[in-house]
Amino acid sequence: MAQSRGPSTTPCGRGPPPHAFGAGRINGRRLRFSPFPPIWPPIMQIPGHIDPVTTGTVPLRGGNRIDLIGLTRDAIGGVLVEAGLDAKAAKLRAKQIWHWMYHRGVTDFEAMTDIAKAMRPWLTDRFIIGRPTVREAQVSSDGTRKWLLAAADGQEYEMVFIPDADRGTLCVSSQVGCTLNCRFCHTGTMRLVRNLAAGEIVGQVMLARDELGEWPKGNMAGFGAGSGPDPEDEDDEEGGNYTADGRILTNIVMMGMGEPLYNFDEVKGALKIVMDGDGLALSRRRITLSTSGVVPMMARAGEEIGVNLAVSLHAVSKEIRDEIVPLNRKYGIDELLKACADYPGAGNSRRITFEYVMLKDKNDSDDDARELVRLIREYGLHAKVNLIPFNPWPGAMYECSSPERVRAFSNLIFKAGISAPVRTPRGRDIMAACGQLKSAATKPTRAELDRIAEEKQAALG
């Protein structure tokens, strides 16, 4: 059966004790603590409007075998039926496999001890439980970790983990490249290659949990796999009684490479799996989806996904936002803020976050701060503002506002009764900070950047 398996910015906080710089190997994998030269991906023409690129069909990671990661339970049952199981048996096996994949992190059918021994080789011959390929892993001096990942077709994308004292946040990518061309964002200088499929988005979460070693361990007796084992074939697991270890990865932000709302269906499918109570079981209140302002899709995101919303605002005037977030020429500030006011579930207990990158002499004046307060009040928004010091990257045309200017801007907003914390940059030394992700080694000239931006803008209309 042919399967469609197709193939943004980070939060900040204070991390664990710094790691030493250097190089080495973990489990045979090369680990570096310095910037690396990834590969510029092949380019394609950017189509479309609301969902401007489709996932398409890409090579399966398991060759002729079907990768089950990213499929719903019903879809897993469906491929089991197509492989020869009757419907009743397929439903049972799908439930068992789902549990082992998403609750235990198992990638080997032989480890699924409540499935009949004779059934396991049959599953192995037909299916795989895949992970993205890690091309390179980096660790920042502040503990932030970044992975360069490769899909089955070789396309590359990045994910970032930011540890903090009371949480661990995974920044997940939704596209290879990006539909948009925000001028302060390194990813925005890349041409869009393709969307990531649901399995490739979920796969980032799975891989992160692998790398962090936080899957539960031990014997399942007394807990049950929720699916009814085969008593005559069930193996005894080693490792003592089952323990659900404390989570290290507690939050997910769709703020990596790409615009999530231009890959709506695959992002929705992935997050439904992440939130499923019988699997990864991450609360929707711990998941944030960030958009640059794809207004027609925002209400659907609230209704159909229901996670927290972050909006990349970054400017309060049409002139400046048209420049640094060119999507503003299609969906202006007033239209965007009206969509924020109408976002399902938004309220005092579930505030919308406005992301605001601080650019020297561009959007950081006292008047800008006062206008931001006025706009939030005018639209009656329950909101907070994350102020993000600009993180430089090769070829960037902007500079970061001074610390004094950032503090003054923050104070003006706080005095108006609106929370405006300043995000501490994380992972700058490995190009993992907000706005720095990019899976390409080339350094385009200013003329090339302008040409890419013009092509993207023309495609968006």
C-alpha positions as a printed Julia matrix, in Angstrom:
461×3 Matrix{Float64}:
   0.0     0.0    0.0
   1.41    3.37  -0.97
   1.46    5.79   1.92
   1.7     9.57   1.74
   4.62   10.31   4.07
   5.73   13.84   3.37
   7.96   16.08   5.08
   9.51   28.84  12.64
  11.67   30.03  16.28
  12.16   28.92  19.77
  11.21   29.83  23.31
  13.75   30.75  25.88
  14.45   30.4   29.55
  17.21   29.44  31.94
  18.79   26.04  31.46
  20.86   23.51  33.38
  24.59   23.85  34.08
  26.52   24.7   30.93
  27.98   21.91  28.82
  31.61   21.93  27.82
  32.4    22.68  24.23
  34.03   19.97  22.18
  33.07   16.9   20.2
  32.35   13.25  20.81
  29.94   10.39  20.23
  26.82    9.21  22.04
  25.56    5.73  21.16
  27.77    5.87  18.09
  26.28    9.13  16.87
  28.51   12.1   16.15
  27.85   14.97  18.55
  29.27   18.43  17.98
  29.19   21.57  20.05
  29.73   24.12  17.31
  27.94   25.39  14.18
  27.72   22.87  11.36
  27.39   23.15   7.56
  24.08   21.58   6.55
  23.09   20.99   2.95
  21.09   23.42   0.8
  17.97   21.5   -0.27
  16.74   21.33  -3.85
  14.2    24.03  -4.67
  10.77   23.96  -6.23
   8.27   26.51  -7.41
   5.94   27.7   -4.65
   2.27   27.17  -5.52
  -0.92   28.21  -3.96
  -2.91   30.18  -1.47
  -4.2    28.86   1.85
  -2.47   25.45   1.77
   0.17   26.49  -0.75
   2.01   23.16  -0.9
   0.79   19.6   -0.5
   2.65   16.86   1.27
   2.83   14.57  -1.73
   4.19   11.04  -1.69
   7.8    10.52  -0.67
   9.85    7.33  -0.27
   8.91    5.19   2.7
  11.59    4.92   5.36
  11.05    1.15   5.46
  11.17    0.57   1.71
   8.08   -1.52   0.93
   7.1    -1.61   4.59
   4.6     0.92   5.94
   5.74    3.35   8.64
   3.03    3.41  11.31
   4.17    6.64  12.97
   1.69    9.4   12.19
  -1.22    7.11  11.36
  -4.37    7.24  13.47
  -5.48    4.11  15.33
  -8.19    3.56  12.73
  -5.65    3.93   9.94
  -3.34    1.4   11.63
  -6.27   -0.98  11.85
  -6.96   -0.35   8.18
  -3.44   -1.23   7.02
  -3.52   -4.36   9.19
  -6.73   -5.43   7.46
  -5.19   -4.76   4.07
  -2.22   -6.87   5.12
  -4.53   -9.82   5.85
  -5.9    -9.6    9.4
  -9.63   -9.81  10.0
 -11.28   -6.63  11.28
 -11.64   -7.77  14.9
  -8.03   -8.88  15.2
  -6.82   -5.73  13.43
  -8.66   -3.49  15.89
  -7.07   -5.32  18.84
  -3.57   -5.25  17.36
  -3.91   -1.58  16.41
  -4.74   -0.73  20.01
  -1.78   -2.72  21.29
   0.66   -1.29  18.77
  -0.55    2.25  19.44
   0.14    1.82  23.13
   3.63    0.43  22.59
   4.55    3.11  20.06
   3.28    6.19  21.85
   3.26    5.23  25.52
   6.38    3.09  25.67
   8.41    4.43  22.74
   9.03    0.95  21.34
  10.32    0.68  17.76
  10.77   -3.12  17.62
   7.72   -5.37  17.33
   9.65   -8.1   19.18
   9.51   -5.89  22.29
   5.7    -5.84  22.26
   5.3    -8.53  24.88
   1.49   -8.69  24.92
   1.38   -9.54  21.19
   1.66  -13.23  20.26
   5.23  -14.27  19.48
   4.15  -15.75  16.16
   2.57  -12.44  15.17
   5.65  -10.29  15.75
   7.73  -11.44  12.72
   4.63  -11.01  10.56
   4.4    -7.38  11.71
   8.14   -6.82  11.26
   7.98   -8.01   7.65
   5.22   -5.54   6.76
   5.61   -2.47   8.98
   8.14   -0.25  10.69
   7.99    2.25  13.53
  10.28    4.94  12.2
  12.24    7.9   13.44
  13.85   10.78  11.56
  17.52   10.26  10.74
  19.8    12.43  12.87
  22.38   14.03  10.6
  23.94   16.02  13.4
  23.3    16.91  17.03
  24.56   20.0   18.81
  24.52   21.12  22.43
  24.78   24.77  23.4
  26.78   26.07  26.34
  23.41   26.89  27.98
  22.08   23.33  27.59
  19.9    23.95  24.53
  20.02   21.05  22.07
  19.54   21.18  18.31
  19.19   18.32  15.86
  19.56   18.41  12.09
  17.14   15.73  10.87
  16.65   14.04   7.53
  13.41   12.61   6.16
  13.19    9.4    4.13
  13.68   11.4    0.92
  16.76   13.14   2.3
  15.14   16.52   2.93
  16.5    18.22   6.03
  14.87   20.16   8.86
  15.7    21.08  12.43
  14.24   20.75  15.9
  15.37   22.3   19.18
  14.97   21.33  22.84
  15.18   24.08  25.47
  15.59   22.85  29.07
  14.5    25.04  31.95
  14.27   24.63  35.71
  10.54   23.88  35.66
   9.91   22.72  32.09
  11.43   21.34  28.93
  10.21   22.78  25.63
  10.54   21.14  22.22
  10.46   23.48  19.23
   9.03   21.5   16.3
   9.24   22.21  12.55
   6.28   21.91  10.18
   7.89   22.54   6.79
  11.19   22.05   4.98
  11.95   25.7    4.39
   9.06   28.11   4.78
   6.15   29.47   2.77
   6.76   32.95   4.18
   9.57   35.48   3.95
   9.78   37.29   7.28
  12.88   39.41   6.8
  14.31   39.04  10.31
  14.02   35.22  10.27
  16.76   32.95   8.9
  14.26   30.26   7.89
  12.44   32.88   5.84
  15.45   33.12   3.52
  14.92   29.5    2.45
  12.72   28.51  -0.43
   9.87   26.25   0.54
  10.68   22.66  -0.39
   7.68   20.8    0.97
   5.43   20.28   3.97
   6.28   17.76   6.64
   3.82   14.91   7.01
   2.08   14.17  10.31
   4.44   11.26  10.92
   7.47   13.47  10.42
   6.09   16.04  12.84
   5.2    13.42  15.48
   8.55   11.77  14.77
  10.34   14.82  16.13
   8.57   14.39  19.47
   9.3    10.66  19.5
  12.97   11.2   18.73
  13.29   13.87  21.41
  11.85   11.49  23.99
  14.3     8.82  22.79
  17.23   11.22  23.14
  16.09   12.44  26.55
  15.55    8.87  27.79
  12.14    9.57  29.26
  10.06    6.62  28.09
   8.49    4.6   30.94
  10.33    1.43  31.89
   9.62   -1.87  33.64
   7.02   -4.65  33.74
   3.45   -3.81  32.71
   1.81   -6.36  35.01
  -1.01   -4.71  36.92
  -1.09   -1.72  34.58
  -2.26   -3.4   31.39
  -1.61   -2.32  27.85
  -5.27   -1.46  27.54
  -5.75   -4.09  24.88
  -5.8    -7.56  26.4
  -2.59   -9.59  26.07
  -2.22  -13.09  24.68
  -1.54  -14.91  27.97
   0.07  -17.95  26.35
   2.55  -15.8   24.43
   3.17  -12.82  26.7
   6.83  -12.48  27.74
   8.04  -11.47  31.17
   9.7    -8.08  30.94
  12.87   -7.4   32.79
  13.5    -4.26  34.73
  11.11   -4.54  37.69
   7.75   -2.94  38.11
   6.52   -0.38  35.62
   7.35    3.24  36.39
   6.13    6.33  34.57
   9.25    8.44  34.87
   8.9    12.19  35.38
   8.69   14.05  32.11
  11.59   16.09  30.86
   9.76   17.19  27.71
   6.75   19.03  29.1
   5.85   21.57  26.4
   5.72   21.71  22.61
   5.83   24.84  20.47
   5.13   24.76  16.74
   7.74   27.46  16.21
  10.41   25.66  14.23
  10.93   25.84  10.49
   7.8    26.69   8.52
   4.37   28.28   8.9
   2.15   25.66  10.6
  -1.12   27.05   9.26
   0.1    26.56   5.68
   0.39   22.86   6.53
  -2.83   22.7    8.5
  -4.0    19.12   7.97
  -0.67   17.47   8.74
  -0.05   19.68  11.79
  -3.56   18.94  13.03
  -3.08   15.2   12.57
   0.25   15.24  14.37
  -0.98   17.25  17.34
  -4.05   15.03  17.73
  -1.67   12.11  18.21
   0.51   14.08  20.64
  -2.57   15.01  22.72
  -4.15   11.53  22.66
  -4.73   10.38  26.23
  -3.79    6.78  25.43
  -0.43    7.73  23.99
   1.85   10.74  24.37
  -0.93   12.42  26.38
   0.41   15.96  26.36
  -2.22   18.47  27.44
  -3.37   20.96  24.81
  -2.56   23.67  27.36
   1.11   22.7   27.03
   1.14   23.05  23.26
   1.47   26.38  21.44
   1.0    26.92  17.73
   2.68   30.0   16.29
   1.5    31.77  13.15
   2.65   34.84  11.27
  -1.0    35.65  10.69
  -2.66   33.26   8.23
  -6.02   34.76   9.16
  -8.38   32.38   7.27
  -6.95   29.38   9.12
  -6.85   30.78  12.65
 -10.45   30.02  13.62
 -10.11   26.48  12.27
  -6.97   26.01  14.35
  -8.86   27.01  17.49
 -11.88   24.86  16.71
 -10.17   21.76  15.34
  -6.88   21.67  17.24
  -7.61   23.83  20.29
  -4.06   24.56  21.44
  -2.58   27.85  22.63
  -2.04   30.52  19.98
   1.04   32.67  19.5
   1.05   35.37  16.83
   4.22   36.76  15.27
   3.22   40.42  15.39
   6.61   42.19  15.48
   5.32   45.63  14.44
   2.37   47.91  15.04
   2.32   49.95  11.83
   1.46   48.82   8.33
   4.67   50.23   6.87
   7.01   48.36   9.22
   5.04   45.11   9.36
   4.73   45.07   5.57
   8.53   45.16   5.49
   9.46   42.61   8.15
   6.38   40.31   7.94
   5.3    40.69   4.29
   2.25   38.47   4.85
   0.85   41.68   6.37
   0.26   42.94   2.82
  -2.32   40.16   2.44
  -3.74   40.03   5.98
  -3.28   43.39   7.69
  -2.92   44.19  11.37
  -6.59   45.04  11.93
  -7.74   41.84  10.23
  -5.21   39.83  12.23
  -6.19   41.31  15.59
  -9.88   40.74  14.85
  -9.06   37.08  14.2
  -7.21   37.0   17.53
 -10.24   38.43  19.32
 -12.39   35.73  17.71
  -9.99   32.85  18.42
 -12.0    30.01  20.02
 -11.22   29.56  23.7
  -9.22   32.76  24.09
  -9.79   34.48  27.42
  -8.17   35.62  30.63
  -7.18   32.07  31.58
  -5.93   31.31  28.08
  -4.21   34.37  26.75
  -2.94   34.86  23.24
   0.8    35.48  23.04
   2.13   38.17  20.76
   5.73   37.63  19.72
   7.65   40.84  19.14
  11.25   40.78  17.94
  13.21   43.85  19.04
  14.93   45.5   16.07
  17.13   48.56  16.6
  15.51   51.77  15.31
  12.86   49.78  13.46
  10.06   48.8   15.87
  11.42   49.58  19.34
  10.41   53.16  20.15
   8.27   54.3   23.07
   5.59   55.24  20.56
   5.63   51.66  19.23
   5.12   50.34  22.76
   2.21   52.71  23.39
   0.6    51.77  20.07
   0.91   48.09  20.93
  -0.92   48.7   24.2
  -3.59   50.68  22.38
  -4.19   47.92  19.83
  -4.48   45.23  22.49
  -7.01   47.34  24.39
  -8.95   48.36  21.29
  -9.61   44.75  20.34
 -10.28   43.67  23.95
  -7.56   41.02  23.82
  -6.48   38.91  26.77
  -2.85   38.8   25.76
   0.76   38.79  26.82
   3.69   40.08  24.79
   6.95   38.13  24.49
   9.75   40.54  23.67
  12.48   38.74  21.75
  15.92   40.31  21.37
  16.89   39.85  17.73
  19.2    36.88  17.23
  21.72   37.6   14.46
  22.45   35.3   11.53
  24.77   35.59   8.49
  23.46   38.19   6.07
  20.83   39.64   8.4
  19.99   43.28   7.66
  18.86   44.16  11.2
  20.5    44.74  14.57
  19.18   43.96  18.02
  17.85   46.78  20.17
  20.05   47.66  23.13
  19.25   45.99  26.47
  18.27   49.41  27.86
  15.83   50.01  25.0
  14.31   46.55  25.41
  13.8    47.12  29.14
  12.22   50.52  28.56
   9.86   49.04  25.96
   8.91   46.23  28.34
   8.33   48.62  31.24
   5.9    50.75  29.24
   3.79   47.69  28.44
   3.94   46.34  31.98
   2.82   49.71  33.36
  -0.28   49.43  31.18
  -1.16   46.17  32.94
  -0.04   43.84  30.15
   2.61   41.19  30.75
   5.69   41.8   28.57
   8.58   39.58  29.66
  11.88   39.73  27.79
  12.88   36.35  26.43
  16.42   35.33  27.3
  18.19   34.18  24.13
  18.98   30.45  24.19
  21.24   28.44  21.93
  22.74   31.38  20.03
  26.16   29.7   19.85
  24.7    26.8   17.83
  22.25   28.91  15.77
  19.29   27.45  17.68
  17.77   30.66  19.0
  14.55   32.28  17.85
  14.73   33.09  14.14
  18.03   31.28  13.51
  16.91   27.85  12.22
  17.94   27.01   8.68
  19.01   23.68   7.18
  21.23   25.16   4.46
  24.94   25.9    4.24
  24.88   28.63   1.61
  24.92   32.3    2.53
  22.79   34.05  -0.08
  23.6    37.58  -1.1
  21.23   40.45  -0.36
  20.08   40.36  -4.0
  19.35   36.64  -3.72
  17.41   37.18  -0.5
  15.37   39.89  -2.18
  14.64   37.62  -5.14
  13.5    34.75  -2.89
  11.29   37.16  -0.95
   9.73   38.48  -4.16
   9.03   34.95  -5.41
   7.32   34.0   -2.14
   5.28   37.18  -2.07
   4.11   36.63  -5.64
   3.06   33.07  -4.79
   1.02   34.27  -1.82
  -0.77   36.88  -3.91
